[in-house]
Structure formats: structure tokens, C-alpha cells
Amino acid sequence: MARDMYRKLNPTGSEPRDISTVVNGLIEGKSNNTGEFVTTAHTTSSTLYDERIGFNSVILFMPINHDSAAELVDVYFDTFAQGSCVVHYGNHAAVRSYRYIIVG
């Protein structure tokens, strides 16, 4: 999974310029919470692994083509754990591709 990595702050303290850079990035939508997911052909579920997933996370999918958009109505999530969840979808011969964000 390719993922954008934006700057993080040092937990023990940072310089004002570093804080400004990170906060301005957040204002511009750069928040390290995106990823990509592709379904597996001829199955009805796959595990999504991402260290940012937690028990109370909300995951929103964005289809990136027409077939994926048509499938979105059948997509749902369960079995949340620290770092993973199970994604359920329809059984098709072709894979479906999505981008996602994780909140929480």
C-alpha cells in the first residue's frame, strides 16, 4: 500500500516553525489518513490491514471506477481490531478498486 507520509511533531516538544508546518498541512487536508484497497476476485471478504485502524475507526471508501461505484452499495466492514478490519463485498470475477480514509 503506497501512502503519503506527512510530517509529524516530536511528542516531547517542537519548534514553532515545525508546529506551523504541521498545522498548516492539516488545514490543507494533509492528515496521513488515506489508503488504497482492492477487492479479491471470487471472494466476498478481505482483511484490510492498516496500523491506523482501531476498534472505533470509521472508514469511508471512494470508488475509483464505474464498476467499483456500482459495487459500493454492498460494501460493509466488521471485525475491527487494532490495525485491521474485515471488508465485505459482492462476489465477482473482476476486482474493484477504492481509496479510503480512516477517521478515529
C-alpha positions as CSV (number, residue, x, y, z in Angstrom):
1,M,0.0,0.0,0.0
2,A,1.5,3.3,-1.1
3,R,0.8,6.1,1.4
4,D,1.6,9.7,1.7
5,M,3.6,10.5,4.7
6,Y,3.3,14.0,6.1
7,R,5.5,15.4,8.8
8,K,4.8,14.5,12.4
9,L,5.6,16.5,15.6
10,N,8.1,15.3,18.2
11,P,6.0,14.2,21.2
12,T,8.4,15.8,23.7
13,G,8.1,19.3,22.1
14,S,8.7,21.0,18.8
15,E,9.9,24.4,17.4
16,P,7.1,26.9,16.5
17,R,8.1,26.6,12.8
18,D,7.6,22.8,12.9
19,I,4.2,23.2,14.6
20,S,3.2,25.8,12.0
21,T,4.2,23.5,9.2
22,V,2.2,20.5,10.5
23,V,-0.9,22.7,11.4
24,N,-0.9,24.3,8.0
25,G,-0.7,20.9,6.4
26,L,-3.7,19.8,8.4
27,I,-5.6,22.9,7.3
28,E,-4.8,21.9,3.7
29,G,-6.1,18.4,4.2
30,K,-2.8,16.6,4.7
31,S,-3.6,14.3,7.6
32,N,-2.0,10.9,6.9
33,N,-5.3,9.1,6.9
34,T,-5.7,7.7,3.3
35,G,-5.0,4.4,1.6
36,E,-6.0,2.1,-1.2
37,F,-7.9,-1.1,-1.2
38,V,-8.5,-3.7,-4.0
39,T,-11.0,-6.5,-3.6
40,T,-10.1,-10.1,-4.3
41,A,-11.8,-11.8,-7.2
42,H,-14.2,-14.7,-6.5
43,T,-14.4,-13.9,-2.7
44,T,-16.8,-12.0,-0.6
45,S,-14.4,-10.5,2.0
46,S,-10.8,-9.5,2.6
47,T,-8.9,-8.2,5.6
48,L,-7.8,-4.6,5.4
49,Y,-4.6,-4.1,7.2
50,D,-3.6,-0.6,8.3
51,E,-1.9,0.4,11.5
52,R,-4.1,3.4,11.8
53,I,-7.3,1.3,12.1
54,G,-8.7,0.9,15.7
55,F,-11.7,-0.6,17.3
56,N,-13.8,2.7,16.9
57,S,-12.5,3.7,13.5
58,V,-14.8,4.9,10.7
59,I,-13.6,4.0,7.2
60,L,-15.0,5.8,4.1
61,F,-14.5,4.3,0.6
62,M,-14.2,6.2,-2.6
63,P,-14.6,4.1,-5.8
64,I,-12.1,4.9,-8.5
65,N,-14.0,3.5,-11.5
66,H,-17.6,2.7,-12.6
67,D,-17.6,-1.0,-11.6
68,S,-16.3,-0.1,-8.1
69,A,-19.0,2.6,-7.8
70,A,-21.7,0.0,-8.6
71,E,-20.3,-2.4,-6.0
72,L,-20.2,0.2,-3.2
73,V,-23.8,-0.4,-2.1
74,D,-22.7,-3.9,-1.0
75,V,-19.6,-2.9,0.9
76,Y,-19.5,-3.1,4.7
77,F,-17.0,-3.5,7.5
78,D,-16.8,-5.6,10.6
79,T,-14.3,-7.4,13.0
80,F,-12.4,-4.3,13.8
81,A,-9.1,-4.8,15.7
82,Q,-6.0,-2.7,16.3
83,G,-4.5,-2.5,12.8
84,S,-7.2,-4.3,10.8
85,C,-10.8,-4.9,9.9
86,V,-12.7,-7.2,7.5
87,V,-14.3,-5.7,4.4
88,H,-17.3,-7.5,2.9
89,Y,-18.4,-7.1,-0.7
90,G,-20.1,-8.9,-3.6
91,N,-18.5,-12.0,-5.3
92,H,-17.3,-11.0,-8.8
93,A,-14.8,-12.2,-11.3
94,A,-13.3,-8.7,-11.6
95,V,-11.6,-6.9,-8.7
96,R,-12.9,-3.5,-7.5
97,S,-10.6,-0.6,-6.5
98,Y,-11.1,2.0,-3.9
99,R,-9.4,4.8,-2.0
100,Y,-10.2,5.3,1.6
101,I,-9.9,7.5,4.6
102,I,-9.7,6.4,8.3
103,V,-11.2,8.6,11.0
104,G,-10.7,7.8,14.6
